[in-house]
């Protein structure tokens, strides 16, 4: 999936992946896609809840070799 920006949040524990995602998404235009890479298992639930509460759209997520990848479309 194409993304406009990639955020490397690997090695960060909760709540830092969300904090970094929030900061990174403010740098994007509406409709652009942020790709987030995290190793924190809680990131899946945290990012899903965060996108719902902020109005952004979680387009997709995948896991590859212990790295969770998320594609979030800015509202």
C-alpha atoms as a printed R data frame, in Angstrom:
   type eleno elety resid chain resno       x       y      z
1  ATOM     1    CA   UNK     A     1   0.000   0.000  0.000
2  ATOM     2    CA   UNK     A     2   1.262   3.478 -0.823
3  ATOM     3    CA   UNK     A     3   1.898   5.948  1.957
4  ATOM     4    CA   UNK     A     4   2.856   9.622  2.053
5  ATOM     5    CA   UNK     A     5   4.966   9.305  5.218
6  ATOM     6    CA   UNK     A     6   6.457   6.441  7.254
7  ATOM     7    CA   UNK     A     7   6.723   6.597 11.043
8  ATOM     8    CA   UNK     A     8   9.201   4.224 12.695
9  ATOM     9    CA   UNK     A     9   7.863   3.572 16.205
10 ATOM    10    CA   UNK     A    10   9.669   0.240 16.622
11 ATOM    11    CA   UNK     A    11  11.025  -0.378 20.120
12 ATOM    12    CA   UNK     A    12   8.686   2.161 21.710
13 ATOM    13    CA   UNK     A    13   6.286   1.118 24.463
14 ATOM    14    CA   UNK     A    14   2.786   2.438 25.050
15 ATOM    15    CA   UNK     A    15   1.841   5.281 24.859
16 ATOM    16    CA   UNK     A    16   4.731   6.465 22.664
17 ATOM    17    CA   UNK     A    17   3.557   4.909 19.344
18 ATOM    18    CA   UNK     A    18   0.285   6.866 19.720
19 ATOM    19    CA   UNK     A    19   2.090  10.062 20.753
20 ATOM    20    CA   UNK     A    20   4.392   9.851 17.720
21 ATOM    21    CA   UNK     A    21   1.490   8.953 15.408
22 ATOM    22    CA   UNK     A    22  -0.491  11.969 16.615
23 ATOM    23    CA   UNK     A    23   2.489  14.269 15.980
24 ATOM    24    CA   UNK     A    24   3.247  12.778 12.546
25 ATOM    25    CA   UNK     A    25  -0.336  12.914 11.283
26 ATOM    26    CA   UNK     A    26  -0.500  16.658 11.962
27 ATOM    27    CA   UNK     A    27   2.244  17.085  9.333
28 ATOM    28    CA   UNK     A    28   0.059  15.510  6.623
29 ATOM    29    CA   UNK     A    29  -2.704  16.978  4.477
30 ATOM    30    CA   UNK     A    30  -6.244  15.621  4.706
31 ATOM    31    CA   UNK     A    31  -6.518  12.409  2.662
32 ATOM    32    CA   UNK     A    32  -2.825  11.542  2.892
33 ATOM    33    CA   UNK     A    33  -1.710   8.204  4.350
34 ATOM    34    CA   UNK     A    34   0.645   7.651  7.285
35 ATOM    35    CA   UNK     A    35   2.356   4.269  7.549
36 ATOM    36    CA   UNK     A    36   3.270   3.328 11.131
37 ATOM    37    CA   UNK     A    37   5.711   0.546 12.088
38 ATOM    38    CA   UNK     A    38   5.559  -0.602 15.729
39 ATOM    39    CA   UNK     A    39   6.721  -3.565 17.802
40 ATOM    40    CA   UNK     A    40   4.445  -2.943 20.812
41 ATOM    41    CA   UNK     A    41   1.704  -5.615 20.767
42 ATOM    42    CA   UNK     A    42  -0.742  -3.131 22.273
43 ATOM    43    CA   UNK     A    43  -0.360  -0.827 19.285
44 ATOM    44    CA   UNK     A    44  -2.981  -2.745 17.298
45 ATOM    45    CA   UNK     A    45  -5.783  -2.018 19.780
46 ATOM    46    CA   UNK     A    46  -4.425   1.423 20.666
47 ATOM    47    CA   UNK     A    47  -4.209   2.650 17.072
48 ATOM    48    CA   UNK     A    48  -7.611   1.206 16.165
49 ATOM    49    CA   UNK     A    49  -9.216   3.022 19.115
50 ATOM    50    CA   UNK     A    50  -7.260   6.219 18.441
51 ATOM    51    CA   UNK     A    51  -8.281   6.398 14.764
52 ATOM    52    CA   UNK     A    52 -11.943   5.887 15.719
53 ATOM    53    CA   UNK     A    53 -11.848   8.605 18.367
54 ATOM    54    CA   UNK     A    54 -10.057  11.127 16.126
55 ATOM    55    CA   UNK     A    55 -11.995  10.522 12.910
56 ATOM    56    CA   UNK     A    56  -9.002   9.225 10.955
57 ATOM    57    CA   UNK     A    57  -9.351   5.969  9.008
58 ATOM    58    CA   UNK     A    58  -7.340   2.806  9.690
59 ATOM    59    CA   UNK     A    59  -7.088   1.538  6.114
60 ATOM    60    CA   UNK     A    60  -5.148  -1.630  6.806
61 ATOM    61    CA   UNK     A    61  -2.778  -3.352  9.183
62 ATOM    62    CA   UNK     A    62  -0.381  -6.270  8.902
63 ATOM    63    CA   UNK     A    63   2.245  -8.097 10.927
64 ATOM    64    CA   UNK     A    64   5.617  -9.022  9.482
65 ATOM    65    CA   UNK     A    65   8.422 -10.606 11.545
66 ATOM    66    CA   UNK     A    66   7.155  -9.083 14.805
67 ATOM    67    CA   UNK     A    67   6.626  -5.638 13.279
68 ATOM    68    CA   UNK     A    68   3.075  -4.326 13.188
69 ATOM    69    CA   UNK     A    69   2.346  -2.068 10.220
70 ATOM    70    CA   UNK     A    70  -0.608   0.293 10.024
71 ATOM    71    CA   UNK     A    71  -1.845   2.559  7.249
72 ATOM    72    CA   UNK     A    72  -3.867   5.517  8.532
73 ATOM    73    CA   UNK     A    73  -5.666   7.972  6.267
74 ATOM    74    CA   UNK     A    74  -5.874  11.475  7.701
75 ATOM    75    CA   UNK     A    75  -9.411  12.849  8.046
